[in-house]
Amino acid sequence: MSSLLKTRSVVRFSGPDTVKFLQGLITNDVNRLVEPPQTTATSAYHKPVYAAMLTAQGRFLYDMFIYRPDQKLSGPEPGPLELFADVDGSVLDELLVTLKKYRLRSKVDIDSVAEEFSCWQRFGKNLGQKTPSEEEPDVAGPGWGGGADEALAPSALSGNYGWRWYKDPRLDCLGFRGIFPSNITPQLVEADKDTVEENYLLWRMEKGVAEGSLEIPKGEAIPLEYNLAGLNAISFDKGCYVGQELIARTHHRGVIRKRLVPVRFTDDNGNDVDHKVALKSEVIDTASNKKLGFVTTALGSLGLGILRIEEAFRNTGSLTIQGQEDIKVEAIRPEWWPVEWFLDHQQTAAA
């Protein structure tokens, strides 16, 4: 399935100080986008970088997917470096103001290109494990990348740049993501497989992945609790950036007691309960009468919640919504979670 992500917008960075500017501002290593590219028969490409901007105190502000468009191997010499960021559209104006506040004397231009470009996501069962030629044998020929790079879906070249499907830089199971000109339909998007963005939200929720400044509360969220390290959004050896101190201290301490987890809402008989749980609803353990956390996102009978993971997975069957004790909460461990996230808490409990 494919979704046009109407909740996302696109920002363009250009100028000689672009990489230096972003490198000191976001959580991931932007230098990867100026290293020697990988190549196919027709183009050179860099894999996108997922990252976040933080407050000076290390709290989450914005997330972004940063792309360097493909360049044709034949034709005119490429122009000055341009990077494009897929960002949360609901905070676009605020993000532009924040970026320009940090710009100072840096030689970098920052522009909204939300009208010219759109963000898309392709997702579905086993999609992340397929190569382009396995998924669509007909696109393995010349002009489509020839299936030479198994990490990427075929490219759509236009002008000096190519707009390509990339494997989602967070997790393979999320599928493919890309920025494309708004006046074209990306390759591999079929009318009968185009679906509303809410279905992509449900897909992400099942995997325990939040996105944007509404699902990851702006100015409040601690990035490691929202699993941004596990989603390849943080480099721990890139050097200084805004908000780094808290991230480094928390990471090296190694104890994160609360994390974002997928949750399912049911009744006493195990049947799904739809559209009854509000955001910020508190999750309690009726066995101990302790608050374990709160719901951050909800759609239908699914949600995401920040919970104390030791109790949430140990006390299965006793979690409910505060004030709605007839609604049970099932915490679900995502398959992609590393074992270490649980061992840390087992060892802490044993100590």
TORPABA-210326 format. One record per atom (N, C-alpha, C): residue in three letters; x, y, z. Coordinates in steps of 0.05 Angstrom, whole numbers. Layout:
# residues N
R    aa     east    north       up
R   ALA        X        Y        Z
...
//
This chain:
# residues 351
R    aa     east    north       up
R   MET       17      -24        0
R   MET        0        0        0
R   MET       17       25        0
R   SER        6       46      -11
R   SER       20       72      -11
R   SER        2       94        0
R   SER       15      113       14
R   SER        0      135       25
R   SER       14      161       19
R   LEU       -1      181        9
R   LEU        8      208        8
R   LEU        6      219       36
R   LEU       28      229       47
R   LEU       28      238       75
R   LEU       21      267       76
R   LYS       -4      273       78
R   LYS      -14      301       78
R   LYS       -6      316      103
R   THR        1      301      124
R   THR        9      314      149
R   THR       38      323      149
R   ARG       53      316      127
R   ARG       82      323      126
R   ARG       86      345      104
R   SER      107      361      108
R   SER      115      381       89
R   SER      145      379       83
R   VAL      154      395       64
R   VAL      182      393       56
R   VAL      196      420       58
R   VAL      220      419       70
R   VAL      237      443       73
R   VAL      262      438       57
R   ARG      272      459       43
R   ARG      297      457       28
R   ARG      319      473       41
R   PHE      343      461       44
R   PHE      367      474       54
R   PHE      387      477       31
R   SER      399      500       28
R   SER      419      503        7
R   SER      440      524       16
R   GLY      463      522        4
R   GLY      484      541       12
R   GLY      509      526       22
R   PRO      532      539       22
R   PRO      557      525       29
R   PRO      559      516       58
R   ASP      543      528       76
R   ASP      544      520      104
R   ASP      522      501      112
R   THR      508      489       93
R   THR      484      473       99
R   THR      491      450      118
R   VAL      511      434      111
R   VAL      517      410      127
R   VAL      527      419      155
R   LYS      545      438      156
R   LYS      556      448      182
R   LYS      533      458      200
R   PHE      514      473      188
R   PHE      492      484      203
R   PHE      475      461      215
R   LEU      467      442      199
R   LEU      450      420      208
R   LEU      466      402      228
R   GLN      491      398      223
R   GLN      507      381      240
R   GLN      507      390      270
R   GLY      507      416      274
R   GLY      507      427      301
R   GLY      479      430      313
R   LEU      459      421      298
R   LEU      432      427      307
R   LEU      415      402      312
R   ILE      420      380      297
R   ILE      403      356      299
R   ILE      419      333      310
R   THR      404      312      317
R   THR      415      289      333
R   THR      431      269      317
R   ASN      428      269      290
R   ASN      442      249      274
R   ASN      465      261      258
R   ASP      480      244      245
R   ASP      505      253      231
R   ASP      498      260      202
R   VAL      497      286      196
R   VAL      490      295      169
R   VAL      514      292      150
R   ASN      538      288      161
R   ASN      562      284      144
R   ASN      559      260      126
R   ARG      542      241      133
R   ARG      537      218      116
R   ARG      527      226       89
R   LEU      514      249       87
R   LEU      503      258       62
R   LEU      523      271       43
R   VAL      547      275       53
R   VAL      568      286       35
R   VAL      591      267       32
R   GLU      588      243       43
R   GLU      608      222       38
R   GLU      605      211        9
R   PRO      625      197       -2
R   PRO      622      186      -29
R   PRO      596      170      -32
R   PRO      581      176      -53
R   PRO      555      163      -56
R   PRO      557      134      -65
R   GLN      535      119      -62
R   GLN      532       93      -75
R   GLN      521       99     -103
R   THR      525       80     -121
R   THR      517       85     -148
R   THR      501       61     -160
R   THR      484       68     -179
R   THR      471       48     -196
R   THR      480       54     -224
R   ALA      468       41     -244
R   ALA      477       45     -271
R   ALA      472       73     -281
R   THR      453       87     -269
R   THR      445      113     -280
R   THR      448      136     -260
R   SER      452      131     -234
R   SER      452      153     -215
R   SER      469      147     -191
R   ALA      475      168     -176
R   ALA      489      166     -151
R   ALA      470      174     -128
R   TYR      471      161     -106
R   TYR      452      166      -85
R   TYR      464      164      -57
R   HIS      451      177      -38
R   HIS      457      175      -10
R   HIS      432      166        5
R   LYS      435      148       24
R   LYS      411      140       39
R   LYS      403      163       58
R   PRO      377      166       62
R   PRO      367      188       79
R   PRO      375      185      108
R   VAL      374      207      122
R   VAL      381      208      150
R   VAL      356      216      166
R   TYR      348      201      186
R   TYR      326      208      204
R   TYR      339      221      229
R   ALA      327      243      238
R   ALA      339      258      261
R   ALA      317      274      275
R   ALA      326      286      297
R   ALA      308      303      312
R   ALA      322      329      320
R   MET      306      350      324
R   MET      316      374      336
R   MET      306      375      365
R   LEU      323      384      383
R   LEU      317      384      412
R   LEU      318      412      424
R   THR      307      415      447
R   THR      311      440      462
R   THR      339      439      475
R   ALA      348      461      486
R   ALA      374      461      499
R   ALA      375      442      523
R   GLN      351      436      534
R   GLN      349      417      557
R   GLN      347      388      548
R   GLY      348      383      521
R   GLY      347      356      511
R   GLY      319      344      507
R   ARG      299      361      507
R   ARG      272      352      501
R   ARG      266      354      471
R   PHE      249      336      462
R   PHE      242      335      433
R   PHE      228      360      424
R   LEU      235      369      400
R   LEU      221      391      386
R   LEU      208      381      360
R   TYR      225      372      341
R   TYR      215      365      315
R   TYR      231      341      305
R   ASP      218      324      288
R   ASP      233      303      274
R   ASP      235      310      244
R   MET      254      298      230
R   MET      256      303      202
R   MET      271      280      188
R   PHE      264      275      163
R   PHE      278      257      146
R   PHE      293      274      126
R   ILE      320      272      125
R   ILE      336      290      108
R   ILE      346      274       84
R   TYR      341      285       60
R   TYR      347      271       35
R   TYR      367      289       19
R   ARG      385      275        6
R   ARG      401      288      -15
R   ARG      392      275      -41
R   PRO      379      289      -59
R   PRO      368      276      -83
R   PRO      390      263      -99
R   ASP      382      242     -114
R   ASP      400      228     -132
R   ASP      410      248     -153
R   GLN      434      242     -162
R   GLN      445      258     -184
R   GLN      450      239     -208
R   LYS      443      249     -232
R   LYS      449      233     -256
R   LYS      479      231     -261
R   LEU      487      208     -270
R   LEU      515      204     -276
R   LEU      523      216     -302
R   SER      503      220     -320
R   SER      508      234     -345
R   SER      493      260     -345
R   GLY      502      279     -362
R   GLY      488      304     -363
R   GLY      504      326     -350
R   PRO      491      349     -344
R   PRO      505      372     -334
R   PRO      518      366     -306
R   GLU      538      382     -299
R   GLU      550      380     -273
R   GLU      529      389     -252
R   PRO      529      375     -229
R   PRO      509      383     -208
R   PRO      514      411     -198
R   GLY      493      424     -190
R   GLY      495      451     -179
R   GLY      503      450     -149
R   PRO      500      472     -135
R   PRO      507      473     -106
R   PRO      490      452      -91
R   LEU      501      444      -68
R   LEU      488      424      -51
R   LEU      461      433      -42
R   GLU      441      416      -45
R   GLU      415      421      -34
R   GLU      406      396      -18
R   LEU      395      400        5
R   LEU      384      378       21
R   LEU      354      385       26
R   PHE      338      364       26
R   PHE      309      367       30
R   PHE      301      352       55
R   ALA      284      364       71
R   ALA      275      352       96
R   ALA      245      348       96
R   ASP      237      323      102
R   ASP      208      315      106
R   ASP      202      321      135
R   VAL      184      340      140
R   VAL      179      350      167
R   VAL      149      349      173
R   ASP      142      353      199
R   ASP      114      353      207
R   ASP      101      379      198
R   GLY       81      377      181
R   GLY       68      400      169
R   GLY       53      417      189
R   SER       45      405      212
R   SER       29      421      231
R   SER       46      442      246
R   VAL       73      439      245
R   VAL       91      458      258
R   VAL      110      470      238
R   LEU      103      470      212
R   LEU      121      480      192
R   LEU      130      509      196
R   ASP      111      527      200
R   ASP      118      555      204
R   ASP      136      559      228
R   GLU      129      546      250
R   GLU      145      548      275
R   GLU      173      536      270
R   LEU      174      514      256
R   LEU      201      502      251
R   LEU      218      521      234
R   LEU      207      534      214
R   LEU      222      552      198
R   LEU      233      576      215
R   VAL      216      586      232
R   VAL      225      608      250
R   VAL      248      598      268
R   THR      246      574      279
R   THR      266      563      296
R   THR      293      559      281
R   LEU      291      547      257
R   LEU      315      543      242
R   LEU      329      569      235
R   LYS      314      589      227
R   LYS      326      615      220
R   LYS      337      629      244
R   LYS      326      624      268
R   LYS      337      635      292
R   LYS      365      625      298
R   TYR      370      599      291
R   TYR      396      587      296
R   TYR      416      593      273
R   ARG      406      603      251
R   ARG      423      607      227
R   ARG      445      628      232
R   LEU      438      650      246
R   LEU      457      671      251
R   LEU      471      679      225
R   ARG      498      676      224
R   ARG      513      684      200
R   ARG      520      661      182
R   SER      509      638      187
R   SER      514      615      170
R   SER      504      620      142
R   LYS      519      611      122
R   LYS      511      615       94
R   LYS      494      591       86
R   VAL      469      592       94
R   VAL      450      572       87
R   VAL      422      584       83
R   ASP      409      577       62
R   ASP      382      586       56
R   ASP      363      564       64
R   ILE      341      572       77
R   ILE      321      554       87
R   ILE      294      562       76
R   ASP      281      545       61
R   ASP      256      552       47
R   ASP      236      529       49
R   SER      211      537       52
R   SER      189      517       49
R   SER      185      511       20
R   VAL      184      486       12
R   VAL      177      478      -15
R   VAL      153      459      -13
R   ALA      135      464        6
R   ALA      113      447       11
R   ALA       94      445      -13
R   GLU       93      465      -29
R   GLU       75      465      -53
R   GLU       87      448      -75
R   GLU      114      449      -78
R   GLU      127      435     -100
R   GLU      131      405      -95
R   PHE      134      397      -70
R   PHE      141      369      -64
R   PHE      121      357      -43
R   SER      118      331      -45
R   SER      101      316      -27
R   SER      116      292      -16
R   CYS      107      283        7
R   CYS      119      260       21
R   CYS      101      236       18
R   TRP      113      213       13
R   TRP       99      188        9
R   TRP      111      165       25
R   GLN       94      146       32
R   GLN      104      122       46
R   GLN       91       97       33
R   ARG      108       77       29
R   ARG       98       51       20
R   ARG      102       31       42
R   PHE       82       15       48
R   PHE       83       -3       71
R   PHE       65      -27       67
R   GLY       70      -47       83
R   GLY       53      -71       80
R   GLY       69      -95       90
R   LYS       56     -117       93
R   LYS       68     -141      103
R   LYS       91     -150       85
R   ASN      114     -154       98
R   ASN      138     -164       85
R   ASN      150     -145       64
R   LEU      139     -121       60
R   LEU      149     -103       40
R   LEU      178      -96       46
R   GLY      184      -91       72
R   GLY      211      -83       79
R   GLY      232     -104       74
R   GLN      224     -129       71
R   GLN      244     -151       66
R   GLN      248     -156       36
R   LYS      233     -143       19
R   LYS      235     -149      -10
R   LYS      254     -130      -23
R   THR      267     -140      -44
R   THR      283     -123      -61
R   THR      265     -112      -83
R   PRO      272      -90      -97
R   PRO      256      -80     -118
R   PRO      249     -100     -139
R   SER      268     -117     -148
R   SER      263     -136     -169
R   SER      244     -158     -160
R   GLU      245     -165     -134
R   GLU      227     -186     -124
R   GLU      198     -175     -123
R   GLU      196     -149     -116
R   GLU      170     -138     -113
R   GLU      156     -132     -139
R   GLU      172     -121     -158
R   GLU      162     -113     -184
R   GLU      182     -122     -206
R   PRO      181     -147     -215
R   PRO      202     -156     -234
R   PRO      204     -138     -259
R   ASP      183     -125     -267
R   ASP      184     -110     -292
R   ASP      201      -85     -289
R   VAL      208      -76     -264
R   VAL      223      -51     -262
R   VAL      253      -56     -258
R   ALA      262      -80     -263
R   ALA      290      -86     -259
R   ALA      307      -79     -283
R   GLY      296      -68     -304
R   GLY      311      -62     -328
R   GLY      325      -35     -328
R   PRO      337      -28     -350
R   PRO      352       -3     -352
R   PRO      333       21     -346
R   GLY      345       41     -332
R   GLY      329       65     -325
R   GLY      315       63     -299
R   TRP      314       39     -287
R   TRP      300       36     -262
R   TRP      320       28     -240
R   GLY      346       31     -245
R   GLY      365       23     -225
R   GLY      374       -6     -228
R   GLY      360      -21     -245
R   GLY      368      -48     -250
R   GLY      368      -67     -226
R   GLY      356      -59     -204
R   GLY      356      -75     -180
R   GLY      384      -78     -168
R   ALA      403      -61     -176
R   ALA      430      -64     -167
R   ALA      433      -59     -137
R   ASP      417      -42     -126
R   ASP      418      -36      -98
R   ASP      394      -48      -84
R   GLU      398      -68      -68
R   GLU      376      -82      -55
R   GLU      362      -66      -33
R   ALA      375      -44      -24
R   ALA      364      -29       -3
R   ALA      344       -8      -13
R   LEU      343       -3      -39
R   LEU      327       18      -49
R   LEU      308        9      -71
R   ALA      284       21      -72
R   ALA      266       16      -94
R   ALA      275       33     -118
R   PRO      264       27     -141
R   PRO      273       41     -166
R   PRO      270       71     -164
R   SER      287       85     -180
R   SER      288      114     -179
R   SER      270      125     -201
R   ALA      262      150     -197
R   ALA      247      165     -217
R   ALA      264      190     -223
R   LEU      278      190     -244
R   LEU      296      212     -250
R   LEU      282      234     -265
R   SER      288      259     -257
R   SER      275      282     -270
R   SER      295      306     -268
R   GLY      301      318     -291
R   GLY      320      340     -291
R   GLY      347      330     -282
R   ASN      361      346     -265
R   ASN      387      337     -255
R   ASN      385      319     -231
R   TYR      361      318     -220
R   TYR      357      303     -195
R   TYR      340      278     -200
R   GLY      343      258     -183
R   GLY      326      234     -183
R   GLY      310      233     -157
R   TRP      285      226     -159
R   TRP      268      223     -135
R   TRP      262      194     -132
R   ARG      270      182     -111
R   ARG      272      154     -108
R   ARG      257      144      -82
R   TRP      247      120      -83
R   TRP      238      106      -59
R   TRP      263       96      -44
R   TYR      264      102      -18
R   TYR      286       92       -1
R   TYR      274       75       21
R   LYS      289       55       29
R   LYS      280       40       53
R   LYS      278       60       76
R   ASP      257       58       92
R   ASP      253       76      114
R   ASP      278       74      132
R   PRO      291       97      138
R   PRO      316       96      153
R   PRO      312       88      182
R   ARG      287       87      192
R   ARG      283       79      220
R   ARG      283       49      223
R   LEU      265       35      208
R   LEU      263        6      210
R   LEU      255       -5      183
R   ASP      266      -28      176
R   ASP      259      -41      151
R   ASP      229      -48      150
R   CYS      217      -55      173
R   CYS      189      -64      173
R   CYS      170      -41      167
R   LEU      179      -16      167
R   LEU      162        6      161
R   LEU      159       10      131
R   GLY      176       -3      115
R   GLY      172       -1       86
R   GLY      191       19       73
R   PHE      180       34       54
R   PHE      196       53       38
R   PHE      184       81       41
R   ARG      202      101       39
R   ARG      193      128       41
R   ARG      207      145       20
R   GLY      195      168       13
R   GLY      208      185       -7
R   GLY      194      212      -10
R   ILE      209      231      -20
R   ILE      199      257      -29
R   ILE      197      257      -59
R   PHE      175      267      -69
R   PHE      170      268      -98
R   PHE      158      294     -106
R   PRO      163      304     -131
R   PRO      149      328     -140
R   PRO      119      324     -139
R   SER      105      345     -130
R   SER       76      342     -126
R   SER       60      338     -151
R   ASN       73      344     -174
R   ASN       58      342     -199
R   ASN       61      314     -212
R   ILE       74      295     -198
R   ILE       77      268     -209
R   ILE       67      248     -189
R   THR       59      225     -199
R   THR       52      202     -182
R   THR       77      184     -181
R   PRO       88      178     -158
R   PRO      112      162     -156
R   PRO      108      135     -169
R   GLN      130      124     -180
R   GLN      130       97     -190
R   GLN      121       78     -168
R   LEU      109       56     -176
R   LEU       99       34     -159
R   LEU       74       42     -142
R   VAL       63       66     -147
R   VAL       38       73     -134
R   VAL       16       67     -153
R   GLU       -1       48     -145
R   GLU      -23       39     -162
R   GLU      -49       49     -149
R   ALA      -68       55     -166
R   ALA      -93       67     -156
R   ALA     -107       49     -135
R   ASP     -106       23     -140
R   ASP     -120        5     -121
R   ASP     -104       -1      -96
R   LYS      -79        9      -95
R   LYS      -62        6      -71
R   LYS      -57       32      -56
R   ASP      -68       53      -66
R   ASP      -66       79      -53
R   ASP      -86       80      -31
R   THR      -77       87       -7
R   THR      -95       86       16
R   THR      -92      111       33
R   VAL     -111      115       51
R   VAL     -111      139       68
R   VAL      -89      138       88
R   GLU      -80      161       97
R   GLU      -57      163      115
R   GLU      -63      149      142
R   GLU      -88      148      150
R   GLU      -95      135      175
R   GLU      -85      106      176
R   ASN      -85       92      153
R   ASN      -76       65      152
R   ASN      -46       63      157
R   TYR      -31       83      148
R   TYR       -3       84      154
R   TYR        1       89      184
R   LEU      -15      106      196
R   LEU      -14      110      225
R   LEU      -18       84      240
R   LEU      -38       69      232
R   LEU      -44       43      245
R   LEU      -20       24      242
R   TRP       -7       24      218
R   TRP       16        7      213
R   TRP       39       15      232
R   ARG       43       41      235
R   ARG       64       50      253
R   ARG       58       44      282
R   MET       33       47      290
R   MET       25       42      317
R   MET       29       13      325
R   GLU       23       -5      306
R   GLU       28      -34      311
R   GLU       58      -39      316
R   LYS       75      -23      304
R   LYS      104      -26      307
R   LYS      115      -10      331
R   GLY       98        6      343
R   GLY      107       23      366
R   GLY      124       46      358
R   VAL      117       59      335
R   VAL      134       81      324
R   VAL      117      107      323
R   ALA      125      127      337
R   ALA      112      153      336
R   ALA      126      170      315
R   GLU      111      191      306
R   GLU      122      209      285
R   GLU      110      236      288
R   GLY      127      257      287
R   GLY      117      284      288
R   GLY      114      295      316
R   SER      109      321      317
R   SER      109      336      342
R   SER       83      334      357
R   LEU       63      321      346
R   LEU       38      315      360
R   LEU       40      288      375
R   GLU       50      268      361
R   GLU       53      242      374
R   GLU       77      241      393
R   ILE       97      257      388
R   ILE      120      260      406
R   ILE      118      288      417
R   PRO      107      291      441
R   PRO      100      318      451
R   PRO      123      338      450
R   LYS      119      359      436
R   LYS      139      380      432
R   LYS      146      394      459
R   GLY      172      395      465
R   GLY      181      409      489
R   GLY      178      392      514
R   GLU      167      368      512
R   GLU      162      351      535
R   GLU      176      324      533
R   ALA      175      312      510
R   ALA      184      284      506
R   ALA      214      281      509
R   ILE      223      260      524
R   ILE      251      252      526
R   ILE      256      233      503
R   PRO      274      240      484
R   PRO      277      224      460
R   PRO      283      195      464
R   LEU      299      187      484
R   LEU      305      159      489
R   LEU      280      144      498
R   GLU      262      157      512
R   GLU      237      143      520
R   GLU      219      138      497
R   TYR      222      154      476
R   TYR      206      150      451
R   TYR      222      133      431
R   ASN      243      120      441
R   ASN      258       99      426
R   ASN      272      111      401
R   LEU      279      136      402
R   LEU      292      148      378
R   LEU      320      137      373
R   ALA      333      127      394
R   ALA      359      114      390
R   ALA      355       88      374
R   GLY      335       72      381
R   GLY      329       48      367
R   GLY      319       52      339
R   LEU      310       76      333
R   LEU      300       83      307
R   LEU      321       97      290
R   ASN      346       95      297
R   ASN      368      106      282
R   ASN      367      136      278
R   ALA      356      150      299
R   ALA      354      179      297
R   ALA      376      193      312
R   ILE      393      178      327
R   ILE      413      191      344
R   ILE      441      179      339
R   SER      460      196      334
R   SER      488      188      333
R   SER      502      195      359
R   PHE      514      176      372
R   PHE      527      181      398
R   PHE      557      188      395
R   ASP      567      190      371
R   ASP      595      197      367
R   ASP      599      219      346
R   LYS      579      235      341
R   LYS      581      255      320
R   LYS      593      281      330
R   GLY      593      286      356
R   GLY      601      312      366
R   GLY      578      327      377
R   CYS      582      353      383
R   CYS      562      369      397
R   CYS      539      377      379
R   TYR      515      379      392
R   TYR      492      390      379
R   TYR      473      400      402
R   VAL      454      416      395
R   VAL      436      427      415
R   VAL      421      405      430
R   GLY      423      405      457
R   GLY      409      385      473
R   GLY      424      359      477
R   GLN      449      357      468
R   GLN      464      332      469
R   GLN      469      322      498
R   GLU      473      340      517
R   GLU      483      333      544
R   GLU      464      313      557
R   LEU      438      318      556
R   LEU      419      300      569
R   LEU      418      273      555
R   ILE      419      274      528
R   ILE      418      249      513
R   ILE      442      232      520
R   ALA      466      243      520
R   ALA      490      228      526
R   ALA      490      217      554
R   ARG      482      234      573
R   ARG      481      225      601
R   ARG      462      202      606
R   THR      438      205      594
R   THR      418      184      597
R   THR      426      158      584
R   HIS      438      161      560
R   HIS      447      137      545
R   HIS      469      122      560
R   HIS      489      136      570
R   HIS      511      123      583
R   HIS      504      112      611
R   ARG      483      124      623
R   ARG      473      113      649
R   ARG      460       86      644
R   GLY      448       82      620
R   GLY      438       56      612
R   GLY      412       47      623
R   VAL      398       64      639
R   VAL      373       56      651
R   VAL      350       74      640
R   ILE      332       63      625
R   ILE      309       77      615
R   ILE      284       61      624
R   ARG      271       71      644
R   ARG      249       55      657
R   ARG      223       57      642
R   LYS      219       79      627
R   LYS      194       83      612
R   LYS      201       84      582
R   ARG      183       72      566
R   ARG      187       72      537
R   ARG      159       74      524
R   LEU      160       82      498
R   LEU      136       82      482
R   LEU      130       54      473
R   VAL      106       44      478
R   VAL       99       17      470
R   VAL       71       17      456
R   PRO       66       -2      438
R   PRO       39       -4      427
R   PRO       20      -16      448
R   VAL       -4       -7      447
R   VAL      -24      -17      466
R   VAL      -50      -23      451
R   ARG      -65      -41      462
R   ARG      -92      -48      451
R   ARG     -112      -45      473
R   PHE     -136      -34      466
R   PHE     -157      -30      485
R   PHE     -179      -51      481
R   THR     -186      -65      502
R   THR     -206      -86      501
R   THR     -225      -85      524
R   ASP     -247     -100      523
R   ASP     -265     -103      545
R   ASP     -258     -127      561
R   ASP     -274     -134      581
R   ASP     -268     -157      599
R   ASP     -268     -183      584
R   ASN     -281     -185      561
R   ASN     -282     -209      545
R   ASN     -260     -210      524
R   GLY     -243     -190      523
R   GLY     -222     -190      503
R   GLY     -229     -179      476
R   ASN     -253     -167      474
R   ASN     -262     -155      449
R   ASN     -251     -126      447
R   ASP     -244     -119      422
R   ASP     -233      -92      418
R   ASP     -253      -70      426
R   VAL     -243      -49      438
R   VAL     -259      -26      445
R   VAL     -250       -2      428
R   ASP     -267        7      410
R   ASP     -259       28      391
R   ASP     -267       56      401
R   HIS     -249       75      397
R   HIS     -255      104      399
R   HIS     -266      111      427
R   LYS     -256       99      448
R   LYS     -266      105      475
R   LYS     -244      117      493
R   VAL     -219      117      483
R   VAL     -197      126      499
R   VAL     -186      153      489
R   ALA     -184      172      506
R   ALA     -174      199      499
R   ALA     -144      200      502
R   LEU     -132      219      487
R   LEU     -103      224      491
R   LEU      -98      234      520
R   LYS      -75      227      530
R   LYS      -66      234      558
R   LYS      -81      218      579
R   SER      -98      199      571
R   SER     -111      181      591
R   SER      -89      166      606
R   GLU      -92      164      632
R   GLU      -73      151      649
R   GLU      -77      121      649
R   VAL      -56      106      648
R   VAL      -57       76      650
R   VAL      -48       68      678
R   ILE      -65       53      691
R   ILE      -59       44      718
R   ILE      -59       14      720
R   ASP      -44        4      740
R   ASP      -43      -24      747
R   ASP      -62      -29      770
R   THR      -84      -43      765
R   THR     -104      -46      786
R   THR      -93      -64      809
R   ALA      -74      -81      803
R   ALA      -63      -99      823
R   ALA      -48      -83      845
R   SER      -34      -62      836
R   SER      -18      -46      855
R   SER      -30      -18      859
R   ASN      -49      -11      842
R   ASN      -61       16      842
R   ASN      -41       38      836
R   LYS      -21       30      820
R   LYS        0       49      812
R   LYS       -4       59      784
R   LYS        3       84      779
R   LYS        2       95      752
R   LYS       27       86      737
R   LEU       23       74      714
R   LEU       45       65      698
R   LEU       53       83      675
R   GLY       35      102      668
R   GLY       41      119      646
R   GLY       16      131      634
R   PHE       17      138      608
R   PHE       -6      151      596
R   PHE       -7      145      566
R   VAL      -30      149      554
R   VAL      -34      144      525
R   VAL      -26      169      510
R   THR       -9      166      489
R   THR        0      188      473
R   THR      -14      191      447
R   THR      -24      168      436
R   THR      -37      167      410
R   THR      -58      145      411
R   ALA      -81      150      399
R   ALA     -102      129      398
R   ALA     -118      132      372
R   LEU     -123      109      360
R   LEU     -140      107      336
R   LEU     -154       80      336
R   GLY     -180       81      337
R   GLY     -195       56      339
R   GLY     -188       42      366
R   SER     -181       17      364
R   SER     -175        2      389
R   SER     -145        0      394
R   LEU     -129       15      377
R   LEU     -100       14      380
R   LEU      -90       41      391
R   GLY      -67       40      403
R   GLY      -55       65      413
R   GLY      -25       62      418
R   LEU      -13       84      426
R   LEU       14       84      436
R   LEU       14       96      463
R   GLY       32       87      480
R   GLY       33       97      507
R   GLY       61       97      519
R   ILE       67      117      535
R   ILE       92      117      550
R   ILE       86      103      577
R   LEU       98       79      580
R   LEU       93       62      603
R   LEU      119       53      617
R   ARG      117       48      642
R   ARG      139       35      656
R   ARG      140        6      647
R   ILE      160       -1      631
R   ILE      159      -26      617
R   ILE      162      -50      634
R   GLU      176      -48      657
R   GLU      179      -72      674
R   GLU      151      -81      684
R   GLU      136      -62      695
R   GLU      109      -69      705
R   GLU       89      -74      683
R   ALA       91      -59      660
R   ALA       72      -62      639
R   ALA       72      -91      627
R   PHE       96     -102      624
R   PHE       98     -129      612
R   PHE       96     -151      634
R   ARG      101     -144      658
R   ARG      100     -165      680
R   ARG       71     -169      689
R   ASN       56     -147      691
R   ASN       29     -148      703
R   ASN        7     -150      681
R   THR       11     -168      662
R   THR       -9     -171      640
R   THR      -36     -178      652
R   GLY      -56     -164      642
R   GLY      -84     -169      651
R   GLY      -94     -150      672
R   SER      -76     -134      684
R   SER      -86     -117      706
R   SER      -84      -87      699
R   LEU      -78      -81      673
R   LEU      -76      -53      665
R   LEU     -102      -43      655
R   THR     -110      -19      664
R   THR     -135       -7      656
R   THR     -131       23      652
R   ILE     -152       37      642
R   ILE     -152       66      639
R   ILE     -164       78      664
R   GLN     -149       98      675
R   GLN     -159      112      699
R   GLN     -187      124      694
R   GLY     -206      117      710
R   GLY     -233      127      707
R   GLY     -250      112      687
R   GLN     -238       93      673
R   GLN     -252       75      654
R   GLN     -242       47      659
R   GLU     -246       37      684
R   GLU     -235       12      691
R   GLU     -246      -12      676
R   ASP     -268       -7      661
R   ASP     -279      -29      644
R   ASP     -263      -32      618
R   ILE     -244      -14      613
R   ILE     -228      -16      589
R   ILE     -200      -27      597
R   LYS     -193      -50      587
R   LYS     -168      -62      593
R   LYS     -147      -52      573
R   VAL     -122      -52      582
R   VAL     -100      -43      565
R   VAL      -80      -66      563
R   GLU      -75      -74      538
R   GLU      -54      -95      533
R   GLU      -30      -82      521
R   ALA       -7      -84      535
R   ALA       18      -74      525
R   ALA       30      -95      507
R   ILE       40      -87      483
R   ILE       50     -106      463
R   ILE       79     -100      458
R   ARG       96     -120      461
R   ARG      125     -117      455
R   ARG      130     -118      425
R   PRO      140      -97      413
R   PRO      147      -98      384
R   PRO      169     -118      379
R   GLU      167     -131      356
R   GLU      187     -152      349
R   GLU      214     -140      345
R   TRP      216     -115      337
R   TRP      242     -103      331
R   TRP      258      -94      356
R   TRP      245      -94      380
R   TRP      258      -85      404
R   TRP      282     -103      410
R   PRO      305      -91      417
R   PRO      328     -108      425
R   PRO      324     -120      453
R   VAL      335     -143      457
R   VAL      332     -157      483
R   VAL      344     -140      506
R   GLU      364     -125      500
R   GLU      377     -109      521
R   GLU      359      -90      535
R   TRP      338      -81      521
R   TRP      320      -63      534
R   TRP      305      -76      557
R   PHE      303     -102      556
R   PHE      290     -116      578
R   PHE      310     -126      599
R   LEU      334     -135      590
R   LEU      354     -144      609
R   LEU      362     -123      629
R   ASP      364      -98      619
R   ASP      371      -76      637
R   ASP      353      -75      661
R   HIS      327      -78      655
R   HIS      307      -75      676
R   HIS      306     -100      694
R   GLN      311     -123      682
R   GLN      312     -147      698
R   GLN      336     -146      718
R   GLN      359     -136      708
R   GLN      382     -133      725
R   GLN      378     -113      747
R   THR      364      -90      740
R   THR      359      -70      759
R   THR      340      -80      781
R   ALA      320      -95      773
R   ALA      301     -107      792
R   ALA      315     -126      811
R   ALA      333     -143      799
R   ALA      347     -163      815
R   ALA      365     -150      836
R   ALA      377     -127      828
R   ALA      395     -113      846
R   ALA      379     -100      869
//
